[in-house]
Amino acid sequence: MELKDTLEKVAKQTVINKIVGYLDKNPEENMDKIFSAIRFLTKDEFALSQIDFVYNYYKNDKSKHDFIQNILKNTDKKCLKKLFTNFFANANWYAGPKRQKYLDKENTGIPFVMLISPSMRCPLHCKGCYASSFSKKDDIPPEEVDRIIGEARELGIYYIIILGGEPFFNDYLLDIYEKYDDMMFTPFTSGLLLTDKIADRLKKCGNVIPMLSVEGFEKDTDDRRGKGTYKKVLKAMDLLNERGILFGVSSAVTRTNINAVVSDEFTDMLIKKGSKMSWYFLFMPVNGDDNDFDMMLTAQQRDLLGKRCREIRDSKQYFTIDFFNDAPYIGGCIAGKYYFHVNSKEDVEPCVFSHFSTVNLKGRHLIDAFRDPFFKKLRSIQPYNKNMLRPCMMIDNTEVIRHVCKETGAKPDDLGAEKMLTDPIFHEKITKSAHEFIPYAEKTWKDVFNEKGNDKLSKG
């Protein structure tokens, strides 16, 4: 078996080296060869079907064809090669079987991506931000961050999203990116601390794809994030784009900024600035404040967000992800199944918005969290709703988190999570919001998705 594995690894590496060669020389002219070679990297039927799906889009959909060509032509060669080797080859085709072994042998699911908040320090004080409820003194020591990322890699997790707080407060993270040069990193950043020096370092690393936080045009962004932040984040985009560094935009969608962030004008501006994708997040009332509920999308707006996300993705040279309305494509909720979060106190949470935990990593190995009944219970009962447009255990299926915490002993690790479990007024408000969305979700589930999501991915 060891000889077979070794031979298979050598064969895969030969294919990867060939593809990297294509990427290094005229990649835009070698896409047919690249897709053909990629098929030799996996035997999984589902993965092969995904590769064929993307290839079909590339060949037959002009906007997708031009989008991929744009990436190939305008991305720094090292960044482009790292995207392929680290994200596609390592995180998916190499590490996938590694993660699967844990599931097959002990029913322990190893997620695809780890989110980690090394520090909650931030130069901004955005309205309703979940980060505001954490102490700024609770930074994870650099050596602990290194250890946790190393353990994630051992388990087959090669994609790390850096949150906070502001990731670029911590210079040592640049050393982490260089040390783990076979992994992919995505820091979610305000962009305020990006400089020419840091941008040069990111280009040298090649394995970092920043996501810049923007809440719409200048008024919406500055209203929520502070005066002057909009112009500074546009400057950060220029620093990255000039160097051919791949980057995208993250938008927390609220009741007041939705029309801006999903408009053609805003999206076209981002494309012009060099952004390759937008990631839309519903504003979540994680702090439990009354004002948080006033910022949440209405049921109609939440449905509109999904509609516009699909329209933009289908019509423009741009990729969009709606964290909630795209749930049917990935089998519903992914919390504790395909992703998880380590907060600045080293509590392991199923989701960045779900501040509940049973395992703290101080003195413990990362795998303990996945072997714990909390994560296993969440995975075993997913999807939480047959309508995968209602995926969330907190804002859609509001009794789930209460029942799971009671059964597994998971504890809230901040005040907002405590309210979610014990405050009847909070529970009444969030349940009312969930019920208001049902008719919209049912109509779109039927009309757009034909009442069918990705069942294969729903169980992990």
C-alpha positions as a Python dict, from the first residue, in 0.01 Angstrom:
ca = {
    (1, 'M'): (0, 0, 0),
    (2, 'E'): (286, 239, 84),
    (3, 'L'): (452, 172, -253),
    (4, 'K'): (123, 230, -433),
    (5, 'D'): (69, 559, -247),
    (6, 'T'): (424, 670, -328),
    (7, 'L'): (387, 591, -697),
    (8, 'E'): (52, 769, -710),
    (9, 'K'): (200, 1076, -540),
    (10, 'V'): (491, 1083, -786),
    (11, 'A'): (249, 1054, -1079),
    (12, 'K'): (34, 1338, -944),
    (13, 'Q'): (338, 1556, -888),
    (14, 'T'): (445, 1497, -1249),
    (15, 'V'): (105, 1618, -1369),
    (16, 'I'): (118, 1918, -1134),
    (17, 'N'): (463, 2012, -1262),
    (18, 'K'): (333, 1996, -1619),
    (19, 'I'): (39, 2224, -1536),
    (20, 'V'): (269, 2469, -1355),
    (21, 'G'): (477, 2477, -1671),
    (22, 'Y'): (169, 2569, -1873),
    (23, 'L'): (87, 2844, -1621),
    (24, 'D'): (439, 2981, -1647),
    (25, 'K'): (429, 3015, -2025),
    (26, 'N'): (126, 3146, -2212),
    (27, 'P'): (-137, 2999, -1977),
    (28, 'E'): (-419, 3171, -2165),
    (29, 'E'): (-328, 2965, -2472),
    (30, 'N'): (-300, 2636, -2286),
    (31, 'M'): (-634, 2611, -2103),
    (32, 'D'): (-749, 2302, -2292),
    (33, 'K'): (-423, 2126, -2199),
    (34, 'I'): (-454, 2243, -1839),
    (35, 'F'): (-808, 2110, -1797),
    (36, 'S'): (-711, 1783, -1964),
    (37, 'A'): (-417, 1739, -1726),
    (38, 'I'): (-622, 1829, -1417),
    (39, 'R'): (-846, 1528, -1478),
    (40, 'F'): (-550, 1299, -1401),
    (41, 'L'): (-518, 1442, -1048),
    (42, 'T'): (-832, 1282, -904),
    (43, 'K'): (-1032, 963, -935),
    (44, 'D'): (-1328, 1098, -742),
    (45, 'E'): (-1634, 1105, -968),
    (46, 'F'): (-1781, 1411, -798),
    (47, 'A'): (-1454, 1603, -834),
    (48, 'L'): (-1431, 1503, -1200),
    (49, 'S'): (-1787, 1624, -1257),
    (50, 'Q'): (-1695, 1960, -1101),
    (51, 'I'): (-1391, 1991, -1328),
    (52, 'D'): (-1606, 1914, -1633),
    (53, 'F'): (-1867, 2164, -1513),
    (54, 'V'): (-1610, 2444, -1490),
    (55, 'Y'): (-1455, 2349, -1824),
    (56, 'N'): (-1796, 2355, -1991),
    (57, 'Y'): (-1857, 2703, -1853),
    (58, 'Y'): (-1515, 2816, -1975),
    (59, 'K'): (-1580, 2687, -2327),
    (60, 'N'): (-1942, 2792, -2365),
    (61, 'D'): (-2002, 3095, -2144),
    (62, 'K'): (-1832, 3410, -2273),
    (63, 'S'): (-1830, 3594, -1940),
    (64, 'K'): (-1669, 3297, -1760),
    (65, 'H'): (-1422, 3247, -2045),
    (66, 'D'): (-1320, 3612, -2034),
    (67, 'F'): (-1307, 3608, -1653),
    (68, 'I'): (-1062, 3318, -1644),
    (69, 'Q'): (-857, 3471, -1926),
    (70, 'N'): (-841, 3797, -1730),
    (71, 'I'): (-699, 3613, -1428),
    (72, 'L'): (-446, 3429, -1642),
    (73, 'K'): (-325, 3743, -1820),
    (74, 'N'): (-315, 3991, -1530),
    (75, 'T'): (-209, 3786, -1228),
    (76, 'D'): (154, 3772, -1117),
    (77, 'K'): (299, 3438, -1230),
    (78, 'K'): (401, 3326, -881),
    (79, 'C'): (59, 3416, -738),
    (80, 'L'): (-107, 3226, -1024),
    (81, 'K'): (104, 2915, -971),
    (82, 'K'): (47, 2924, -595),
    (83, 'L'): (-328, 2948, -652),
    (84, 'F'): (-313, 2627, -850),
    (85, 'T'): (-61, 2427, -646),
    (86, 'N'): (-170, 2537, -296),
    (87, 'F'): (-546, 2582, -330),
    (88, 'F'): (-649, 2340, -603),
    (89, 'A'): (-380, 2071, -593),
    (90, 'N'): (-283, 2067, -224),
    (91, 'A'): (-603, 2173, -46),
    (92, 'N'): (-835, 1972, -269),
    (93, 'W'): (-673, 1684, -457),
    (94, 'Y'): (-381, 1604, -225),
    (95, 'A'): (-536, 1674, 117),
    (96, 'G'): (-888, 1556, 33),
    (97, 'P'): (-806, 1183, 68),
    (98, 'K'): (-609, 1265, 384),
    (99, 'R'): (-915, 1422, 546),
    (100, 'Q'): (-1138, 1142, 418),
    (101, 'K'): (-932, 881, 606),
    (102, 'Y'): (-1035, 1032, 940),
    (103, 'L'): (-1399, 1019, 835),
    (104, 'D'): (-1375, 660, 719),
    (105, 'K'): (-1175, 529, 1018),
    (106, 'E'): (-1332, 713, 1312),
    (107, 'N'): (-1625, 920, 1179),
    (108, 'T'): (-1427, 1237, 1247),
    (109, 'G'): (-1485, 1509, 990),
    (110, 'I'): (-1186, 1733, 915),
    (111, 'P'): (-1307, 2063, 767),
    (112, 'F'): (-1169, 2202, 441),
    (113, 'V'): (-1081, 2548, 576),
    (114, 'M'): (-981, 2696, 911),
    (115, 'L'): (-1071, 3050, 1013),
    (116, 'I'): (-852, 3192, 1288),
    (117, 'S'): (-855, 3527, 1470),
    (118, 'P'): (-503, 3574, 1610),
    (119, 'S'): (-596, 3915, 1750),
    (120, 'M'): (-906, 4129, 1793),
    (121, 'R'): (-708, 4453, 1776),
    (122, 'C'): (-842, 4680, 1504),
    (123, 'P'): (-808, 5048, 1411),
    (124, 'L'): (-1182, 5060, 1337),
    (125, 'H'): (-1499, 5033, 1545),
    (126, 'C'): (-1758, 4923, 1291),
    (127, 'K'): (-2123, 4925, 1391),
    (128, 'G'): (-2246, 4579, 1490),
    (129, 'C'): (-1913, 4401, 1435),
    (130, 'Y'): (-1886, 4071, 1621),
    (131, 'A'): (-1519, 4150, 1693),
    (132, 'S'): (-1620, 4429, 1929),
    (133, 'S'): (-1736, 4179, 2193),
    (134, 'F'): (-1389, 4028, 2240),
    (135, 'S'): (-1109, 4162, 2455),
    (136, 'K'): (-825, 4328, 2268),
    (137, 'K'): (-588, 4173, 2524),
    (138, 'D'): (-663, 3817, 2414),
    (139, 'D'): (-411, 3790, 2131),
    (140, 'I'): (-301, 3435, 2057),
    (141, 'P'): (79, 3418, 2103),
    (142, 'P'): (262, 3392, 1769),
    (143, 'E'): (407, 3052, 1857),
    (144, 'E'): (55, 2925, 1927),
    (145, 'V'): (-72, 3051, 1592),
    (146, 'D'): (221, 2870, 1429),
    (147, 'R'): (140, 2549, 1619),
    (148, 'I'): (-231, 2556, 1535),
    (149, 'I'): (-166, 2617, 1165),
    (150, 'G'): (92, 2338, 1165),
    (151, 'E'): (-157, 2098, 1323),
    (152, 'A'): (-421, 2200, 1068),
    (153, 'R'): (-178, 2119, 788),
    (154, 'E'): (-103, 1778, 940),
    (155, 'L'): (-476, 1701, 935),
    (156, 'G'): (-513, 1800, 569),
    (157, 'I'): (-628, 2161, 605),
    (158, 'Y'): (-435, 2370, 353),
    (159, 'Y'): (-659, 2677, 333),
    (160, 'I'): (-650, 2928, 619),
    (161, 'I'): (-863, 3243, 648),
    (162, 'I'): (-718, 3505, 883),
    (163, 'L'): (-975, 3717, 1066),
    (164, 'G'): (-977, 3950, 1364),
    (165, 'G'): (-944, 4230, 1438),
    (166, 'E'): (-707, 4349, 1170),
    (167, 'P'): (-468, 4077, 1045),
    (168, 'F'): (-203, 4326, 936),
    (169, 'F'): (-156, 4445, 1295),
    (170, 'N'): (54, 4128, 1332),
    (171, 'D'): (371, 4145, 1125),
    (172, 'Y'): (467, 3789, 1221),
    (173, 'L'): (182, 3657, 1006),
    (174, 'L'): (387, 3746, 699),
    (175, 'D'): (651, 3507, 830),
    (176, 'I'): (379, 3243, 877),
    (177, 'Y'): (270, 3283, 514),
    (178, 'E'): (629, 3232, 399),
    (179, 'K'): (691, 2935, 630),
    (180, 'Y'): (384, 2745, 513),
    (181, 'D'): (441, 2815, 146),
    (182, 'D'): (242, 2510, 34),
    (183, 'M'): (-77, 2646, 195),
    (184, 'M'): (-317, 2923, 90),
    (185, 'F'): (-403, 3219, 314),
    (186, 'T'): (-681, 3476, 292),
    (187, 'P'): (-666, 3766, 540),
    (188, 'F'): (-990, 3965, 571),
    (189, 'T'): (-867, 4321, 609),
    (190, 'S'): (-982, 4680, 625),
    (191, 'G'): (-689, 4763, 397),
    (192, 'L'): (-591, 5055, 619),
    (193, 'L'): (-253, 4907, 715),
    (194, 'L'): (-152, 4792, 366),
    (195, 'T'): (163, 4968, 246),
    (196, 'D'): (397, 4934, -50),
    (197, 'K'): (632, 4733, 170),
    (198, 'I'): (362, 4489, 280),
    (199, 'A'): (223, 4458, -74),
    (200, 'D'): (573, 4373, -200),
    (201, 'R'): (601, 4105, 69),
    (202, 'L'): (263, 3957, -26),
    (203, 'K'): (373, 3937, -389),
    (204, 'K'): (692, 3762, -279),
    (205, 'C'): (486, 3510, -80),
    (206, 'G'): (247, 3442, -367),
    (207, 'N'): (13, 3236, -148),
    (208, 'V'): (-198, 3518, -3),
    (209, 'I'): (-532, 3636, -145),
    (210, 'P'): (-656, 3931, 65),
    (211, 'M'): (-1025, 4014, 100),
    (212, 'L'): (-1085, 4386, 149),
    (213, 'S'): (-1387, 4497, 353),
    (214, 'V'): (-1607, 4746, 168),
    (215, 'E'): (-1969, 4827, 254),
    (216, 'G'): (-2066, 5001, -69),
    (217, 'F'): (-1968, 5342, -199),
    (218, 'E'): (-1808, 5611, 15),
    (219, 'K'): (-2112, 5710, 222),
    (220, 'D'): (-2211, 5355, 320),
    (221, 'T'): (-1854, 5246, 389),
    (222, 'D'): (-1762, 5552, 593),
    (223, 'D'): (-2094, 5550, 782),
    (224, 'R'): (-2027, 5202, 915),
    (225, 'R'): (-1646, 5184, 921),
    (226, 'G'): (-1539, 5544, 987),
    (227, 'K'): (-1471, 5857, 784),
    (228, 'G'): (-1195, 5820, 527),
    (229, 'T'): (-1191, 5439, 517),
    (230, 'Y'): (-1342, 5417, 169),
    (231, 'K'): (-1061, 5613, 1),
    (232, 'K'): (-799, 5417, 196),
    (233, 'V'): (-938, 5081, 90),
    (234, 'L'): (-945, 5192, -274),
    (235, 'K'): (-578, 5281, -236),
    (236, 'A'): (-514, 4932, -97),
    (237, 'M'): (-681, 4785, -406),
    (238, 'D'): (-443, 4981, -626),
    (239, 'L'): (-140, 4855, -432),
    (240, 'L'): (-248, 4494, -485),
    (241, 'N'): (-366, 4531, -844),
    (242, 'E'): (-46, 4705, -956),
    (243, 'R'): (150, 4399, -840),
    (244, 'G'): (-81, 4138, -994),
    (245, 'I'): (-187, 4006, -652),
    (246, 'L'): (-524, 3831, -654),
    (247, 'F'): (-775, 3992, -418),
    (248, 'G'): (-1146, 4020, -355),
    (249, 'V'): (-1398, 4219, -155),
    (250, 'S'): (-1604, 4129, 149),
    (251, 'S'): (-1930, 4312, 221),
    (252, 'A'): (-2149, 4283, 528),
    (253, 'V'): (-2491, 4344, 375),
    (254, 'T'): (-2730, 4549, 587),
    (255, 'R'): (-3076, 4698, 548),
    (256, 'T'): (-2925, 5030, 437),
    (257, 'N'): (-2641, 4929, 203),
    (258, 'I'): (-2788, 4637, 5),
    (259, 'N'): (-2890, 4845, -296),
    (260, 'A'): (-2536, 4979, -327),
    (261, 'V'): (-2336, 4657, -284),
    (262, 'V'): (-2543, 4459, -537),
    (263, 'S'): (-2567, 4738, -794),
    (264, 'D'): (-2404, 4712, -1136),
    (265, 'E'): (-2228, 5044, -1073),
    (266, 'F'): (-2055, 4920, -756),
    (267, 'T'): (-1964, 4583, -904),
    (268, 'D'): (-1826, 4741, -1222),
    (269, 'M'): (-1614, 4974, -1008),
    (270, 'L'): (-1468, 4677, -819),
    (271, 'I'): (-1390, 4497, -1146),
    (272, 'K'): (-1215, 4808, -1276),
    (273, 'K'): (-1007, 4828, -955),
    (274, 'G'): (-891, 4470, -1008),
    (275, 'S'): (-1109, 4274, -765),
    (276, 'K'): (-1190, 3921, -883),
    (277, 'M'): (-1472, 3832, -644),
    (278, 'S'): (-1719, 3960, -386),
    (279, 'W'): (-1823, 3768, -77),
    (280, 'Y'): (-2157, 3882, 65),
    (281, 'F'): (-2241, 3815, 430),
    (282, 'L'): (-2578, 3880, 587),
    (283, 'F'): (-2541, 4115, 879),
    (284, 'M'): (-2590, 3895, 1185),
    (285, 'P'): (-2718, 4013, 1528),
    (286, 'V'): (-2433, 3835, 1706),
    (287, 'N'): (-2395, 4101, 1976),
    (288, 'G'): (-2760, 4071, 2076),
    (289, 'D'): (-2821, 4447, 2073),
    (290, 'D'): (-3154, 4595, 1965),
    (291, 'N'): (-2977, 4804, 1701),
    (292, 'D'): (-2841, 4486, 1544),
    (293, 'F'): (-3192, 4373, 1450),
    (294, 'D'): (-3256, 4708, 1282),
    (295, 'M'): (-2950, 4649, 1061),
    (296, 'M'): (-3055, 4299, 951),
    (297, 'L'): (-3194, 4255, 602),
    (298, 'T'): (-3567, 4226, 565),
    (299, 'A'): (-3695, 3897, 427),
    (300, 'Q'): (-3748, 4055, 85),
    (301, 'Q'): (-3398, 4206, 85),
    (302, 'R'): (-3239, 3873, 177),
    (303, 'D'): (-3412, 3712, -122),
    (304, 'L'): (-3303, 4003, -343),
    (305, 'L'): (-2941, 3956, -235),
    (306, 'G'): (-2946, 3596, -360),
    (307, 'K'): (-3109, 3699, -687),
    (308, 'R'): (-2856, 3973, -756),
    (309, 'C'): (-2563, 3753, -655),
    (310, 'R'): (-2666, 3495, -915),
    (311, 'E'): (-2728, 3762, -1180),
    (312, 'I'): (-2388, 3924, -1130),
    (313, 'R'): (-2212, 3588, -1132),
    (314, 'D'): (-2390, 3485, -1453),
    (315, 'S'): (-2346, 3808, -1646),
    (316, 'K'): (-2014, 3966, -1548),
    (317, 'Q'): (-1645, 3877, -1553),
    (318, 'Y'): (-1663, 3840, -1178),
    (319, 'F'): (-1724, 3575, -913),
    (320, 'T'): (-1972, 3626, -631),
    (321, 'I'): (-2053, 3422, -321),
    (322, 'D'): (-2355, 3475, -100),
    (323, 'F'): (-2277, 3301, 230),
    (324, 'F'): (-2645, 3214, 283),
    (325, 'N'): (-2831, 3220, -47),
    (326, 'D'): (-2569, 3000, -216),
    (327, 'A'): (-2611, 2731, 52),
    (328, 'P'): (-2799, 2487, -179),
    (329, 'Y'): (-2488, 2454, -397),
    (330, 'I'): (-2282, 2327, -102),
    (331, 'G'): (-2544, 2122, 83),
    (332, 'G'): (-2670, 2379, 332),
    (333, 'C'): (-2482, 2498, 639),
    (334, 'I'): (-2106, 2431, 638),
    (335, 'A'): (-2039, 2520, 1005),
    (336, 'G'): (-1833, 2253, 1178),
    (337, 'K'): (-1846, 2049, 860),
    (338, 'Y'): (-1638, 2225, 597),
    (339, 'Y'): (-1515, 2518, 802),
    (340, 'F'): (-1464, 2630, 1162),
    (341, 'H'): (-1324, 2923, 1360),
    (342, 'V'): (-1059, 2957, 1630),
    (343, 'N'): (-1120, 3279, 1822),
    (344, 'S'): (-858, 3493, 1995),
    (345, 'K'): (-908, 3301, 2320),
    (346, 'E'): (-835, 2976, 2129),
    (347, 'D'): (-1194, 2851, 2162),
    (348, 'V'): (-1287, 2634, 1863),
    (349, 'E'): (-1624, 2743, 1722),
    (350, 'P'): (-1825, 2586, 1437),
    (351, 'C'): (-1875, 2924, 1268),
    (352, 'V'): (-1742, 3277, 1291),
    (353, 'F'): (-2096, 3388, 1376),
    (354, 'S'): (-2164, 3096, 1613),
    (355, 'H'): (-1981, 3174, 1935),
    (356, 'F'): (-2020, 2840, 2112),
    (357, 'S'): (-1745, 2596, 2201),
    (358, 'T'): (-1652, 2280, 2389),
    (359, 'V'): (-1277, 2277, 2320),
    (360, 'N'): (-1007, 2535, 2394),
    (361, 'L'): (-675, 2471, 2219),
    (362, 'K'): (-448, 2585, 2500),
    (363, 'G'): (-257, 2265, 2566),
    (364, 'R'): (-473, 2059, 2331),
    (365, 'H'): (-438, 1933, 1974),
    (366, 'L'): (-671, 2070, 1707),
    (367, 'I'): (-813, 1727, 1628),
    (368, 'D'): (-973, 1715, 1975),
    (369, 'A'): (-1233, 1968, 1855),
    (370, 'F'): (-1335, 1751, 1560),
    (371, 'R'): (-1355, 1438, 1774),
    (372, 'D'): (-1572, 1616, 2029),
    (373, 'P'): (-1948, 1536, 2033),
    (374, 'F'): (-2032, 1904, 1957),
    (375, 'F'): (-1892, 1905, 1601),
    (376, 'K'): (-1999, 1546, 1537),
    (377, 'K'): (-2356, 1625, 1642),
    (378, 'L'): (-2376, 1927, 1414),
    (379, 'R'): (-2252, 1726, 1117),
    (380, 'S'): (-2487, 1436, 1189),
    (381, 'I'): (-2803, 1649, 1176),
    (382, 'Q'): (-2718, 1859, 871),
    (383, 'P'): (-2885, 1987, 667),
    (384, 'Y'): (-3102, 2148, 932),
    (385, 'N'): (-3379, 2213, 683),
    (386, 'K'): (-3484, 2037, 361),
    (387, 'N'): (-3501, 2386, 209),
    (388, 'M'): (-3129, 2466, 191),
    (389, 'L'): (-3206, 2835, 143),
    (390, 'R'): (-3278, 2823, 517),
    (391, 'P'): (-2945, 2671, 624),
    (392, 'C'): (-2855, 2844, 949),
    (393, 'M'): (-2894, 2692, 1297),
    (394, 'M'): (-2924, 3040, 1448),
    (395, 'I'): (-3126, 3269, 1221),
    (396, 'D'): (-3330, 3013, 1022),
    (397, 'N'): (-3376, 2709, 1243),
    (398, 'T'): (-3357, 2889, 1573),
    (399, 'E'): (-3411, 2593, 1805),
    (400, 'V'): (-3120, 2390, 1668),
    (401, 'I'): (-2837, 2569, 1846),
    (402, 'R'): (-3026, 2559, 2174),
    (403, 'H'): (-3088, 2185, 2151),
    (404, 'V'): (-2734, 2101, 2039),
    (405, 'C'): (-2571, 2308, 2312),
    (406, 'K'): (-2790, 2145, 2574),
    (407, 'E'): (-2712, 1796, 2446),
    (408, 'T'): (-2335, 1837, 2397),
    (409, 'G'): (-2251, 2084, 2671),
    (410, 'A'): (-2132, 2355, 2432),
    (411, 'K'): (-2100, 2689, 2610),
    (412, 'P'): (-2135, 3044, 2478),
    (413, 'D'): (-1807, 3233, 2471),
    (414, 'D'): (-1949, 3586, 2452),
    (415, 'L'): (-2253, 3783, 2568),
    (416, 'G'): (-2436, 3771, 2235),
    (417, 'A'): (-2419, 3392, 2225),
    (418, 'E'): (-2540, 3381, 2585),
    (419, 'K'): (-2845, 3586, 2484),
    (420, 'M'): (-2912, 3351, 2195),
    (421, 'L'): (-2951, 3064, 2442),
    (422, 'T'): (-3119, 3231, 2739),
    (423, 'D'): (-3283, 3563, 2643),
    (424, 'P'): (-3650, 3505, 2549),
    (425, 'I'): (-3683, 3847, 2385),
    (426, 'F'): (-3379, 3785, 2164),
    (427, 'H'): (-3514, 3441, 2070),
    (428, 'E'): (-3855, 3584, 1988),
    (429, 'K'): (-3703, 3848, 1758),
    (430, 'I'): (-3476, 3609, 1572),
    (431, 'T'): (-3755, 3352, 1532),
    (432, 'K'): (-3988, 3621, 1395),
    (433, 'S'): (-3723, 3713, 1137),
    (434, 'A'): (-3685, 3345, 1042),
    (435, 'H'): (-4061, 3301, 991),
    (436, 'E'): (-4084, 3613, 775),
    (437, 'F'): (-3827, 3470, 534),
    (438, 'I'): (-4002, 3135, 486),
    (439, 'P'): (-4239, 3233, 201),
    (440, 'Y'): (-3955, 3395, 4),
    (441, 'A'): (-3727, 3097, 63),
    (442, 'E'): (-3997, 2849, -43),
    (443, 'K'): (-4070, 3033, -368),
    (444, 'T'): (-3703, 3064, -469),
    (445, 'W'): (-3630, 2707, -358),
    (446, 'K'): (-3899, 2589, -598),
    (447, 'D'): (-3854, 2835, -887),
    (448, 'V'): (-3472, 2855, -899),
    (449, 'F'): (-3346, 2534, -738),
    (450, 'N'): (-3633, 2298, -825),
    (451, 'E'): (-3643, 2203, -455),
    (452, 'K'): (-3304, 2031, -480),
    (453, 'G'): (-2969, 2116, -326),
    (454, 'N'): (-2635, 1937, -316),
    (455, 'D'): (-2729, 1628, -118),
    (456, 'K'): (-2382, 1474, -158),
    (457, 'L'): (-2218, 1763, 26),
    (458, 'S'): (-2492, 1804, 286),
    (459, 'K'): (-2350, 1537, 520),
    (460, 'G'): (-1984, 1624, 483),
}
